[in-house]
Amino acid sequence: MDFRSYIRVIPDFPQPGIRFKDITTLLKDGAAYKAAIDELAQFARELQADVIAGPEARGFVVGAPLAYTLGLGFVPIRKSGKLPYKSIKADYSLEYGKDALAVHVDAIQPGQRVLIADDLLATGGTITTTINLVEQLGGKVVGAAFFIELTYLDGRQKLGDIPVKSLVQY
């Protein structure tokens, strides 16, 4: 399927010069959304993932249906201060500033094979922070899956030898 045709590009959002890749147009089309999740699910099966993790917020709309499709658990990686139980936290830089992510201390068991899912791989800051959190809990990141990859920002290089699947590349 040509997933690119389901992604709207919005110029000058959230600031001049940025060409925002809007996945809401893909999400609202049931057949396209299902096809995207199914393609990422095949990647996760090949990697024999035990659990799917996704960073807030758009990682939830990729990771949760992916986990459901595979019959696996989903681990939400939340913005700092949003989790009710004991958690660990890591700071990171965004394309437009700084933030922090957190995960419950019991969300991932040592040795679990974790696939990280998100909507977009850009500079790699969010994903490397997510990898850091998973590894602090003893999980093994076996792959990362995205709807979109902005190849000109070189985020994939920050992930080292972790297998990456992106449905659309810009």
C-alpha positions in Angstrom: 0.0 0.0 0.0 1.2 3.5 -0.7 1.1 4.9 2.8 2.6 8.2 1.7 -0.7 9.1 0.0 -2.5 8.9 3.3 -0.1 11.3 5.1 -0.9 15.0 4.9 2.0 17.4 4.8 1.4 20.8 6.5 3.9 23.6 5.7 5.1 25.9 8.4 3.7 24.0 11.4 4.5 24.3 14.3 6.9 26.9 13.1 8.1 28.4 9.8 10.2 26.1 7.7 8.9 22.9 9.2 6.8 20.6 7.0 4.7 18.7 9.5 3.8 15.1 8.6 0.2 14.6 9.8 -0.8 11.0 10.4 -4.4 11.8 11.3 -5.4 11.3 7.6 -3.9 7.8 7.8 -5.6 7.1 11.1 -9.1 8.0 10.0 -8.9 5.6 7.1 -9.7 2.2 8.6 -8.2 0.1 5.8 -5.0 2.2 5.6 -4.6 2.2 9.4 -5.1 -1.6 9.6 -2.7 -2.2 6.7 0.0 0.0 8.4 -0.4 -1.9 11.7 -0.4 -5.3 10.0 2.9 -4.4 8.1 4.5 -3.4 11.4 3.1 -6.5 13.1 4.9 -8.7 10.6 8.2 -6.9 11.4 7.5 -7.5 15.2 6.8 -11.2 14.6 10.1 -11.6 12.7 11.9 -10.1 15.7 10.0 -12.3 18.1 9.1 -9.3 20.3 7.6 -10.2 23.7 6.1 -6.7 24.4 5.5 -3.4 22.6 6.5 -0.1 24.1 5.4 3.3 22.8 6.3 6.8 23.8 3.5 9.3 24.6 1.4 10.3 22.8 1.4 9.2 19.2 3.4 6.1 20.0 0.2 5.0 21.8 -1.8 5.0 18.5 0.9 2.9 16.8 2.0 0.7 19.7 -1.3 -0.2 21.4 -3.0 -1.5 18.2 0.2 -3.3 17.3 0.4 -5.0 20.6 -3.3 -5.9 20.3 -2.8 -7.4 16.8 0.0 -9.5 18.1 -1.6 -10.6 21.4 1.2 -8.9 23.3 1.3 -6.4 26.2 1.8 -2.7 25.7 4.0 -0.5 27.8 3.2 3.2 27.7 6.3 5.4 28.0 4.8 8.6 29.5 5.8 12.2 30.0 7.4 12.7 33.3 4.9 13.2 36.2 2.0 11.2 34.6 2.6 7.8 36.1 0.9 6.9 39.4 3.3 4.2 40.5 7.1 4.1 41.2 8.9 5.0 37.9 12.2 5.8 36.4 12.7 8.9 34.3 15.1 10.2 31.6 15.5 13.7 30.1 15.9 14.2 26.3 16.0 16.9 23.6 13.2 17.3 21.1 13.4 18.9 17.7 11.8 22.0 19.4 13.0 21.9 23.0 13.5 19.5 26.0 11.3 17.0 27.8 11.4 13.9 30.0 10.0 10.4 29.7 9.2 7.9 32.4 8.1 4.3 32.8 6.9 2.2 35.7 9.7 0.2 37.3 7.7 -3.1 36.8 6.6 -2.4 33.2 9.3 -4.5 31.6 10.8 -7.7 33.0 14.6 -8.4 32.7 15.3 -10.2 29.4 12.0 -9.3 27.7 12.3 -8.6 24.0 10.9 -5.2 23.4 9.8 -3.6 20.1 9.5 0.2 20.3 6.7 1.7 18.2 6.1 5.4 17.4 4.6 7.5 14.6 7.8 9.2 13.5 11.6 8.8 13.6 13.1 12.2 13.3 16.3 13.1 15.2 16.1 10.0 17.4 15.9 11.8 20.7 12.6 10.3 21.9 13.5 6.8 20.7 17.0 6.7 22.2 15.5 7.9 25.5 12.9 5.1 25.3 15.6 2.6 24.6 17.5 3.9 27.6 14.5 3.4 29.9 13.8 -0.1 28.5 17.4 -1.1 29.0 17.5 0.3 32.6 14.7 -2.1 33.4 16.7 -5.0 31.9 14.7 -5.3 28.6 16.3 -6.0 25.3 15.3 -3.7 22.5 14.9 -5.9 19.4 13.6 -3.3 17.0 11.9 0.0 16.4 8.9 0.5 14.1 7.5 3.8 12.7 4.9 5.0 10.3 7.3 7.7 9.1 11.1 8.3 9.0 12.6 11.7 8.3 15.9 10.3 6.8 17.5 13.8 6.4 17.6 14.1 10.3 19.7 10.9 10.7 17.8 9.6 13.6 18.4 6.0 12.5 22.1 6.4 13.1 21.5 7.1 16.8 19.8 3.7 17.2 23.0 1.8 16.4 22.4 -1.8 15.2 18.7 -2.0 16.3 16.6 -3.1 13.3 14.3 -0.3 12.1 11.1 -0.5 10.0 9.5 2.7 8.6 6.6 2.6 6.3 7.3 6.0 4.6 10.5 7.8 4.3 11.0 11.5 3.6 
